[in-house]
Amino acid sequence: MTELFAYKILTKDQYDQLKTDGVFKGAPVDLADGYIHLSTREQASETAAKHFAGQDHLVMLMIDLAPFGDALKWEESRGGALFPHLYADLPVSAVAGKVVLRLDEQGKHLFPAGF
């Protein structure tokens, strides 16, 4: 894959822990699966709806994939699509940007314009 960036959605508490520790070792599902689940730009809204339904004040991180080399693997997941999986800790230095995802009146996550 030639993607330059991937996205990781965190709860506010997970994001605060990343800022404190300087590294994210994974959410419970990541730790159970042995890698950090990431999404492409096209996959992020479905990931939010499927795994974070009804949760407000989420933090979506834009992750620079360049530093990870062989620790990043593109593997088949939902519906046969390839998802980026990080077989390493996620350092705060790889975060290229972030947005806070809020809920609209219908309880759906609001993504930035053009996302």
Secondary structure, 3 states (H helix, E strand, C coil): CCCCEEEEEECHHHHHHHHHHCEECCCHHHHHHCCEECECCCCHHHHHHHHCCCCCCEEEEEEECHHHHHHEEEEECHHHCEEEEECCCEEHHHEEEEEEEEECCCCCEECCCCC
